Amino acid sequence: MADYLNPAAWLAALVQTALFVAAAPLFTIWVKRVKCTLQNRRPPPWLQPYRDLRRLLGKEVLLAHTASPVFRVAPYIVCGTAILAASIIPFVFVENPLAAMADAIVLVATLALGRFFLALAGMDIGTSSSTVRGAIVSSVGAWLKSWTKIRIVRCVVARPSFALTTTS
């Protein structure tokens, strides 16, 4: 079991989270490159997602007049829950203090919180198209939630614990 007060374990968890966040665009470009290869097209360069992120972060923020504070806060909550979920999963370092404190239910709840605020931001503006987009996000979320429950039950049957780390 991980020592909660060990500074080296917390530093390793921080490094693992930074690696997750830094490597996330590489997964998207890998999928795009495989698709292009299968379709006999020229794939985009490996650094294209990082260029897109730099370009998008440099853009001006435009908000509707009817946007509430929920709409303004939702992107930060969605990003924060994704980063928190990445820090919970023991990927590189198994002795992760956050993974020892959280289990699969906490991980699913963290991702569900991000999905909830994503749907809420989609329905917040009040236009018909934004409400439809929010409903689509909610319906996809309901489908994914049932899929996630099935996966958790399968994991619990195989190993009778919700813990993400292996304890002996």
Z-matrix of the N, CA and C atoms (Angstrom, degrees):
N
C 1 1.458
C 2 1.523 1 108.95
N 3 1.284 2 116.99 1 143.27
C 4 1.457 3 122.05 2 -176.27
C 5 1.527 4 110.69 3 -73.38
N 6 1.325 5 114.40 4 144.08
C 7 1.456 6 120.43 5 176.55
C 8 1.523 7 107.59 6 -85.08
N 9 1.348 8 116.53 7 120.41
C 10 1.458 9 121.04 8 -173.55
C 11 1.523 10 112.74 9 -70.53
N 12 1.321 11 117.49 10 -22.61
C 13 1.464 12 120.64 11 -177.02
C 14 1.519 13 113.27 12 -101.14
N 15 1.303 14 117.94 13 6.86
C 16 1.453 15 122.07 14 -178.94
C 17 1.534 16 109.55 15 -79.17
N 18 1.342 17 118.01 16 114.15
C 19 1.473 18 119.52 17 -179.09
C 20 1.532 19 113.01 18 -63.85
N 21 1.326 20 117.04 19 -30.56
C 22 1.467 21 119.10 20 179.50
C 23 1.526 22 110.91 21 -67.04
N 24 1.342 23 116.81 22 -36.63
C 25 1.465 24 119.76 23 178.67
C 26 1.526 25 110.82 24 -67.66
N 27 1.325 26 116.90 25 -39.30
C 28 1.472 27 119.87 26 178.05
C 29 1.523 28 111.05 27 -67.85
N 30 1.334 29 116.52 28 -36.95
C 31 1.470 30 119.66 29 176.96
C 32 1.527 31 110.20 30 -65.72
N 33 1.337 32 116.67 31 -40.59
C 34 1.463 33 120.09 32 177.31
C 35 1.520 34 110.77 33 -63.73
N 36 1.349 35 117.38 34 -39.20
C 37 1.468 36 120.33 35 177.43
C 38 1.527 37 110.77 36 -64.32
N 39 1.326 38 116.64 37 -38.80
C 40 1.465 39 120.71 38 178.35
C 41 1.524 40 110.96 39 -66.57
N 42 1.329 41 116.86 40 -40.94
C 43 1.463 42 120.44 41 178.08
C 44 1.528 43 110.30 42 -65.17
N 45 1.344 44 116.57 43 -41.78
C 46 1.462 45 119.91 44 178.73
C 47 1.520 46 111.15 45 -61.85
N 48 1.330 47 117.17 46 -42.60
C 49 1.465 48 120.58 47 179.37
C 50 1.521 49 110.63 48 -64.37
N 51 1.333 50 116.88 49 -41.83
C 52 1.464 51 120.39 50 177.73
C 53 1.527 52 111.12 51 -62.69
N 54 1.336 53 117.01 52 -38.61
C 55 1.468 54 120.21 53 177.12
C 56 1.528 55 111.28 54 -65.03
N 57 1.336 56 116.68 55 -41.16
C 58 1.464 57 120.49 56 177.00
C 59 1.522 58 111.15 57 -59.27
N 60 1.323 59 116.04 58 -49.10
C 61 1.466 60 120.56 59 -176.63
C 62 1.525 61 110.46 60 -66.02
N 63 1.336 62 116.74 61 -40.53
C 64 1.462 63 119.80 62 -178.75
C 65 1.525 64 112.48 63 -70.81
N 66 1.328 65 116.95 64 -31.83
C 67 1.464 66 120.38 65 -176.74
C 68 1.515 67 113.54 66 -90.04
N 69 1.323 68 118.52 67 -9.84
C 70 1.465 69 120.88 68 -177.07
C 71 1.537 70 113.20 69 -56.66
N 72 1.337 71 119.85 70 -44.08
C 73 1.472 72 117.80 71 178.37
C 74 1.526 73 113.61 72 -64.45
N 75 1.325 74 117.58 73 -23.67
C 76 1.463 75 119.28 74 178.71
C 77 1.527 76 111.71 75 -67.47
N 78 1.327 77 117.83 76 -31.00
C 79 1.464 78 119.81 77 177.48
C 80 1.522 79 111.09 78 -67.30
N 81 1.334 80 117.02 79 -39.46
C 82 1.462 81 119.09 80 179.54
C 83 1.525 82 111.13 81 -67.62
N 84 1.332 83 116.49 82 -40.16
C 85 1.472 84 118.06 83 -179.18
C 86 1.524 85 110.22 84 -71.12
N 87 1.328 86 117.63 85 -30.06
C 88 1.455 87 120.09 86 177.06
C 89 1.528 88 110.44 87 -63.71
N 90 1.337 89 117.02 88 -43.39
C 91 1.466 90 120.92 89 178.07
C 92 1.527 91 109.94 90 -63.68
N 93 1.330 92 117.04 91 -43.22
C 94 1.471 93 119.88 92 179.45
C 95 1.519 94 111.08 93 -63.61
N 96 1.323 95 117.34 94 -39.60
C 97 1.460 96 120.23 95 -179.67
C 98 1.532 97 111.22 96 -67.30
N 99 1.327 98 117.52 97 -39.31
C 100 1.463 99 120.35 98 177.68
C 101 1.526 100 109.99 99 -64.25
N 102 1.344 101 117.07 100 -43.93
C 103 1.463 102 120.15 101 178.25
C 104 1.526 103 111.34 102 -60.61
N 105 1.321 104 116.60 103 -43.97
C 106 1.466 105 119.57 104 179.97
C 107 1.523 106 111.09 105 -64.96
N 108 1.310 107 117.19 106 -38.84
C 109 1.452 108 120.29 107 178.75
C 110 1.528 109 111.08 108 -64.66
N 111 1.321 110 116.10 109 -41.32
C 112 1.464 111 119.61 110 179.27
C 113 1.530 112 112.34 111 -68.91
N 114 1.322 113 117.20 112 -26.12
C 115 1.457 114 121.30 113 -179.89
C 116 1.527 115 112.45 114 -97.70
N 117 1.322 116 117.01 115 11.38
C 118 1.470 117 123.34 116 179.59
C 119 1.528 118 111.99 117 55.95
N 120 1.345 119 115.62 118 40.45
C 121 1.455 120 120.87 119 175.53
C 122 1.518 121 109.04 120 -113.13
N 123 1.313 122 115.21 121 163.15
C 124 1.462 123 120.16 122 177.99
C 125 1.531 124 109.11 123 -77.06
N 126 1.342 125 118.25 124 124.44
C 127 1.468 126 119.22 125 -177.21
C 128 1.526 127 111.57 126 -77.30
N 129 1.336 128 116.77 127 155.04
C 130 1.462 129 119.90 128 177.19
C 131 1.532 130 110.34 129 -71.49
N 132 1.319 131 117.42 130 160.34
C 133 1.471 132 119.26 131 179.13
C 134 1.534 133 111.62 132 -66.68
N 135 1.332 134 116.14 133 157.18
C 136 1.461 135 121.48 134 -177.00
C 137 1.521 136 112.86 135 -62.16
N 138 1.305 137 118.86 136 -29.74
C 139 1.463 138 121.63 137 -176.45
C 140 1.525 139 113.23 138 -91.82
N 141 1.324 140 118.53 139 6.19
C 142 1.463 141 121.55 140 -177.76
C 143 1.534 142 113.42 141 -58.82
N 144 1.340 143 121.09 142 -41.39
C 145 1.475 144 118.79 143 179.04
C 146 1.524 145 112.81 144 -63.29
N 147 1.320 146 117.04 145 -33.85
C 148 1.465 147 119.72 146 179.14
C 149 1.532 148 110.63 147 -69.78
N 150 1.326 149 116.51 148 -36.58
C 151 1.471 150 119.55 149 175.43
C 152 1.526 151 110.50 150 -65.86
N 153 1.325 152 116.42 151 -40.79
C 154 1.466 153 119.84 152 178.09
C 155 1.523 154 111.61 153 -64.05
N 156 1.334 155 116.79 154 -40.94
C 157 1.461 156 119.96 155 177.22
C 158 1.520 157 111.85 156 -62.20
N 159 1.328 158 116.46 157 -43.14
C 160 1.470 159 120.05 158 178.66
C 161 1.529 160 110.76 159 -62.41
N 162 1.314 161 116.44 160 -40.68
C 163 1.465 162 120.28 161 179.28
C 164 1.528 163 111.00 162 -67.30
N 165 1.337 164 117.46 163 -43.82
C 166 1.462 165 120.87 164 -178.79
C 167 1.522 166 112.39 165 -67.99
N 168 1.324 167 117.45 166 -35.77
C 169 1.460 168 119.77 167 179.07
C 170 1.526 169 112.19 168 -71.94
N 171 1.318 170 117.10 169 -19.03
C 172 1.455 171 120.92 170 178.11
C 173 1.520 172 113.97 171 -87.73
N 174 1.331 173 117.21 172 -5.91
C 175 1.460 174 120.30 173 -178.70
C 176 1.519 175 111.70 174 -77.43
N 177 1.325 176 114.47 175 157.96
C 178 1.456 177 121.13 176 177.13
C 179 1.530 178 110.07 177 -77.44
N 180 1.327 179 116.12 178 142.46
C 181 1.465 180 121.08 179 179.23
C 182 1.525 181 108.68 180 -82.04
N 183 1.329 182 116.75 181 127.14
C 184 1.454 183 122.39 182 177.43
C 185 1.523 184 108.51 183 -116.88
N 186 1.316 185 116.11 184 125.74
C 187 1.459 186 121.39 185 179.68
C 188 1.520 187 109.97 186 -122.57
N 189 1.321 188 115.67 187 145.55
C 190 1.458 189 120.66 188 176.24
C 191 1.528 190 109.04 189 -72.02
N 192 1.315 191 115.92 190 156.57
C 193 1.460 192 120.33 191 179.61
C 194 1.527 193 111.62 192 -66.61
N 195 1.318 194 115.92 193 -27.53
C 196 1.459 195 119.63 194 -177.45
C 197 1.530 196 112.75 195 -91.13
N 198 1.337 197 117.81 196 6.50
C 199 1.464 198 120.69 197 -177.74
C 200 1.522 199 110.50 198 -70.53
N 201 1.314 200 115.59 199 131.93
C 202 1.455 201 121.09 200 179.19
C 203 1.529 202 109.38 201 -92.06
N 204 1.320 203 117.69 202 173.62
C 205 1.469 204 120.06 203 176.19
C 206 1.532 205 113.01 204 -60.82
N 207 1.325 206 117.15 205 -26.19
C 208 1.464 207 119.72 206 177.65
C 209 1.528 208 109.87 207 -62.41
N 210 1.326 209 117.00 208 -41.59
C 211 1.459 210 121.22 209 179.60
C 212 1.522 211 111.13 210 -64.81
N 213 1.321 212 116.88 211 -36.16
C 214 1.462 213 120.65 212 -179.58
C 215 1.518 214 112.50 213 -73.23
N 216 1.336 215 117.76 214 -31.31
C 217 1.460 216 122.25 215 -176.34
C 218 1.528 217 112.16 216 -89.21
N 219 1.316 218 118.22 217 -24.97
C 220 1.462 219 122.88 218 -173.45
C 221 1.533 220 114.30 219 -55.21
N 222 1.335 221 120.79 220 -43.75
C 223 1.475 222 117.80 221 179.57
C 224 1.523 223 113.29 222 -61.54
N 225 1.316 224 117.04 223 -35.93
C 226 1.457 225 120.07 224 179.03
C 227 1.526 226 110.94 225 -68.94
N 228 1.323 227 116.82 226 -37.63
C 229 1.466 228 120.10 227 178.48
C 230 1.527 229 110.50 228 -68.53
N 231 1.320 230 117.36 229 -42.51
C 232 1.467 231 120.88 230 179.18
C 233 1.526 232 110.55 231 -62.74
N 234 1.318 233 116.45 232 -44.90
C 235 1.467 234 120.45 233 178.66
C 236 1.522 235 110.80 234 -65.71
N 237 1.322 236 117.10 235 -41.38
C 238 1.459 237 121.09 236 179.77
C 239 1.516 238 112.91 237 -64.74
N 240 1.327 239 117.10 238 -40.15
C 241 1.465 240 119.22 239 178.64
C 242 1.531 241 111.23 240 -68.70
N 243 1.317 242 117.32 241 -34.67
C 244 1.471 243 119.73 242 177.37
C 245 1.530 244 110.48 243 -67.22
N 246 1.324 245 116.91 244 -40.88
C 247 1.464 246 119.86 245 178.71
C 248 1.528 247 110.38 246 -68.81
N 249 1.336 248 117.61 247 -38.80
C 250 1.456 249 120.46 248 176.89
C 251 1.528 250 111.20 249 -63.69
N 252 1.324 251 116.84 250 -41.09
C 253 1.465 252 120.07 251 176.83
C 254 1.525 253 110.93 252 -63.34
N 255 1.324 254 117.11 253 -38.39
C 256 1.461 255 120.25 254 177.98
C 257 1.520 256 111.45 255 -66.84
N 258 1.320 257 117.25 256 -31.40
C 259 1.461 258 119.12 257 179.95
C 260 1.525 259 112.08 258 -80.09
N 261 1.324 260 118.12 259 -19.55
C 262 1.467 261 121.19 260 179.52
C 263 1.529 262 111.24 261 -78.21
N 264 1.318 263 117.78 262 -35.84
C 265 1.466 264 121.68 263 -173.88
C 266 1.525 265 109.73 264 -73.51
N 267 1.333 266 118.50 265 123.42
C 268 1.470 267 120.16 266 176.22
C 269 1.524 268 110.10 267 -78.38
N 270 1.312 269 116.27 268 97.20
C 271 1.457 270 120.84 269 -175.05
C 272 1.523 271 110.91 270 -104.16
N 273 1.316 272 117.09 271 -57.88
C 274 1.461 273 121.82 272 -178.79
C 275 1.524 274 110.14 273 -92.23
N 276 1.325 275 115.85 274 -49.94
C 277 1.460 276 121.54 275 -177.91
C 278 1.528 277 108.46 276 -107.99
N 279 1.318 278 116.73 277 118.94
C 280 1.455 279 120.81 278 -176.49
C 281 1.524 280 110.96 279 -74.70
N 282 1.315 281 117.96 280 -34.32
C 283 1.466 282 121.81 281 -179.80
C 284 1.523 283 109.72 282 -82.67
N 285 1.311 284 116.14 283 62.94
C 286 1.453 285 123.19 284 -178.75
C 287 1.528 286 108.65 285 -94.33
N 288 1.350 287 119.02 286 121.20
C 289 1.460 288 119.18 287 -178.43
C 290 1.531 289 113.61 288 -64.25
N 291 1.328 290 117.97 289 -30.89
C 292 1.463 291 119.47 290 177.57
C 293 1.520 292 111.47 291 -70.44
N 294 1.330 293 117.08 292 -36.63
C 295 1.461 294 120.09 293 178.34
C 296 1.517 295 111.02 294 -69.22
N 297 1.328 296 117.23 295 -30.29
C 298 1.459 297 119.99 296 177.82
C 299 1.524 298 111.04 297 -73.10
N 300 1.341 299 117.23 298 -28.64
C 301 1.466 300 120.66 299 179.96
C 302 1.526 301 111.93 300 -84.72
N 303 1.325 302 117.97 301 -25.31
C 304 1.464 303 121.81 302 -175.80
C 305 1.524 304 109.06 303 -111.49
N 306 1.310 305 115.34 304 162.59
C 307 1.453 306 120.73 305 176.35
C 308 1.525 307 109.12 306 -131.24
N 309 1.308 308 117.00 307 -170.06
C 310 1.461 309 120.91 308 -176.59
C 311 1.519 310 111.86 309 -64.67
N 312 1.323 311 117.09 310 -32.53
C 313 1.464 312 119.83 311 179.63
C 314 1.527 313 110.54 312 -66.90
N 315 1.329 314 116.63 313 -40.61
C 316 1.474 315 120.31 314 177.59
C 317 1.527 316 110.20 315 -64.92
N 318 1.326 317 116.69 316 -39.32
C 319 1.463 318 120.34 317 178.54
C 320 1.524 319 111.34 318 -62.75
N 321 1.329 320 117.20 319 -46.01
C 322 1.467 321 121.05 320 179.38
C 323 1.524 322 110.51 321 -65.56
N 324 1.328 323 117.39 322 -39.88
C 325 1.468 324 120.63 323 178.83
C 326 1.525 325 111.13 324 -65.41
N 327 1.321 326 117.06 325 -37.42
C 328 1.466 327 120.35 326 177.76
C 329 1.523 328 110.78 327 -63.58
N 330 1.320 329 116.48 328 -45.47
C 331 1.465 330 119.69 329 178.45
C 332 1.526 331 111.49 330 -67.19
N 333 1.326 332 117.53 331 -35.17
C 334 1.467 333 120.92 332 178.24
C 335 1.525 334 111.10 333 -67.28
N 336 1.335 335 117.05 334 -35.72
C 337 1.460 336 120.08 335 176.93
C 338 1.528 337 110.98 336 -62.58
N 339 1.325 338 116.85 337 -43.24
C 340 1.462 339 119.98 338 176.32
C 341 1.508 340 112.47 339 -62.96
N 342 1.336 341 117.08 340 -41.38
C 343 1.462 342 120.77 341 178.57
C 344 1.521 343 111.34 342 -65.91
N 345 1.331 344 116.77 343 -36.91
C 346 1.466 345 120.85 344 178.52
C 347 1.524 346 110.55 345 -62.67
N 348 1.327 347 117.52 346 -45.95
C 349 1.460 348 119.37 347 -179.59
C 350 1.523 349 111.84 348 -70.86
N 351 1.320 350 117.80 349 -28.04
C 352 1.462 351 120.42 350 174.56
C 353 1.526 352 110.59 351 -65.40
N 354 1.322 353 116.85 352 -44.66
C 355 1.472 354 120.44 353 177.61
C 356 1.522 355 111.17 354 -67.87
N 357 1.330 356 116.54 355 -38.11
C 358 1.459 357 120.57 356 179.51
C 359 1.526 358 111.08 357 -64.78
N 360 1.317 359 116.96 358 -40.52
C 361 1.461 360 119.93 359 177.16
C 362 1.516 361 111.01 360 -67.15
N 363 1.341 362 117.07 361 -34.15
C 364 1.458 363 120.15 362 177.93
C 365 1.511 364 113.05 363 -66.09
N 366 1.336 365 117.04 364 -32.36
C 367 1.465 366 120.62 365 -178.90
C 368 1.521 367 112.85 366 -95.08
N 369 1.330 368 118.06 367 -3.39
C 370 1.457 369 121.26 368 -171.61
C 371 1.527 370 113.63 369 -71.95
N 372 1.299 371 118.49 370 -37.45
C 373 1.459 372 121.58 371 -173.68
C 374 1.522 373 111.20 372 -64.68
N 375 1.328 374 117.38 373 -37.24
C 376 1.452 375 120.11 374 174.55
C 377 1.510 376 115.12 375 99.02
N 378 1.311 377 119.45 376 -1.36
C 379 1.461 378 119.94 377 176.26
C 380 1.522 379 108.88 378 -78.82
N 381 1.306 380 116.01 379 162.92
C 382 1.463 381 119.32 380 -177.11
C 383 1.524 382 111.28 381 -66.20
N 384 1.327 383 117.91 382 -38.84
C 385 1.465 384 119.04 383 -178.74
C 386 1.525 385 111.11 384 -69.85
N 387 1.341 386 118.14 385 -36.10
C 388 1.462 387 118.87 386 179.14
C 389 1.521 388 111.20 387 -70.17
N 390 1.314 389 117.45 388 -33.85
C 391 1.461 390 120.28 389 177.43
C 392 1.522 391 110.54 390 -67.53
N 393 1.336 392 116.82 391 -38.78
C 394 1.462 393 120.52 392 177.70
C 395 1.519 394 109.89 393 -65.50
N 396 1.350 395 117.48 394 -41.93
C 397 1.458 396 120.24 395 178.23
C 398 1.527 397 111.30 396 -63.03
N 399 1.314 398 116.83 397 -40.70
C 400 1.460 399 120.27 398 177.18
C 401 1.510 400 112.01 399 -64.08
N 402 1.327 401 116.98 400 -37.77
C 403 1.465 402 120.58 401 177.61
C 404 1.524 403 110.81 402 -67.60
N 405 1.329 404 117.20 403 -37.05
C 406 1.464 405 120.40 404 177.75
C 407 1.524 406 109.94 405 -64.95
N 408 1.337 407 116.86 406 -44.27
C 409 1.461 408 120.44 407 178.08
C 410 1.520 409 110.34 408 -60.85
N 411 1.337 410 116.92 409 -40.51
C 412 1.458 411 120.64 410 179.15
C 413 1.521 412 111.95 411 -66.37
N 414 1.323 413 117.34 412 -40.56
C 415 1.468 414 119.18 413 -179.14
C 416 1.518 415 111.06 414 -70.25
N 417 1.326 416 117.62 415 -39.56
C 418 1.462 417 120.06 416 175.37
C 419 1.519 418 109.67 417 -64.91
N 420 1.335 419 116.58 418 -38.28
C 421 1.461 420 120.15 419 177.06
C 422 1.508 421 112.42 420 -63.14
N 423 1.315 422 117.99 421 -38.06
C 424 1.465 423 120.92 422 177.76
C 425 1.523 424 110.75 423 -65.83
N 426 1.316 425 116.56 424 -38.95
C 427 1.459 426 119.89 425 177.29
C 428 1.521 427 110.38 426 -65.75
N 429 1.331 428 116.96 427 -44.86
C 430 1.464 429 120.46 428 179.72
C 431 1.520 430 111.56 429 -66.60
N 432 1.337 431 116.75 430 -33.21
C 433 1.459 432 119.46 431 179.95
C 434 1.520 433 110.10 432 -64.21
N 435 1.321 434 117.87 433 -42.64
C 436 1.467 435 119.79 434 178.87
C 437 1.523 436 110.35 435 -66.78
N 438 1.309 437 117.63 436 -37.97
C 439 1.457 438 121.46 437 177.17
C 440 1.519 439 109.92 438 -63.81
N 441 1.328 440 117.36 439 -41.50
C 442 1.458 441 121.16 440 179.81
C 443 1.520 442 110.97 441 -65.55
N 444 1.333 443 117.50 442 -39.52
C 445 1.462 444 119.97 443 177.56
C 446 1.526 445 110.75 444 -62.28
N 447 1.315 446 117.61 445 -41.18
C 448 1.458 447 120.93 446 178.36
C 449 1.524 448 110.10 447 -62.29
N 450 1.321 449 117.32 448 -42.65
C 451 1.463 450 120.97 449 179.73
C 452 1.525 451 111.18 450 -64.41
N 453 1.344 452 117.46 451 -39.79
C 454 1.459 453 120.30 452 179.28
C 455 1.516 454 110.40 453 -65.56
N 456 1.324 455 117.42 454 -43.02
C 457 1.464 456 120.29 455 178.92
C 458 1.522 457 110.29 456 -62.31
N 459 1.311 458 117.61 457 -40.90
C 460 1.464 459 120.20 458 178.01
C 461 1.518 460 111.31 459 -63.50
N 462 1.326 461 117.46 460 -39.62
C 463 1.467 462 120.42 461 178.86
C 464 1.524 463 111.40 462 -68.54
N 465 1.326 464 117.16 463 -38.67
C 466 1.460 465 120.49 464 179.97
C 467 1.522 466 110.55 465 -68.42
N 468 1.318 467 117.53 466 -36.57
C 469 1.458 468 119.83 467 177.37
C 470 1.522 469 109.62 468 -64.34
N 471 1.323 470 116.29 469 -40.35
C 472 1.452 471 119.50 470 179.94
C 473 1.530 472 111.29 471 -71.82
N 474 1.326 473 117.25 472 -35.29
C 475 1.463 474 122.09 473 -179.20
C 476 1.520 475 106.92 474 -142.74
N 477 1.317 476 119.09 475 113.08
C 478 1.468 477 120.59 476 -170.49
C 479 1.523 478 113.81 477 -74.52
N 480 1.324 479 116.42 478 60.15
C 481 1.453 480 120.56 479 178.02
C 482 1.517 481 108.34 480 -158.87
N 483 1.317 482 116.05 481 147.71
C 484 1.457 483 120.30 482 175.64
C 485 1.519 484 111.69 483 -91.02
N 486 1.320 485 118.08 484 0.51
C 487 1.469 486 121.70 485 -175.72
C 488 1.530 487 109.79 486 -67.15
N 489 1.339 488 115.06 487 142.16
C 490 1.462 489 119.96 488 178.42
C 491 1.516 490 111.73 489 -84.41
N 492 1.333 491 116.97 490 -25.41
C 493 1.460 492 120.75 491 178.17
C 494 1.513 493 109.15 492 -96.90
N 495 1.292 494 115.82 493 155.08
C 496 1.458 495 120.64 494 179.93
C 497 1.519 496 109.00 495 -89.14
N 498 1.301 497 117.65 496 122.69
C 499 1.460 498 121.33 497 176.54
C 500 1.511 499 108.80 498 -114.93
N 501 1.323 500 115.29 499 135.67
C 502 1.468 501 117.67 500 -179.07
C 503 1.502 502 111.45 501 -110.62
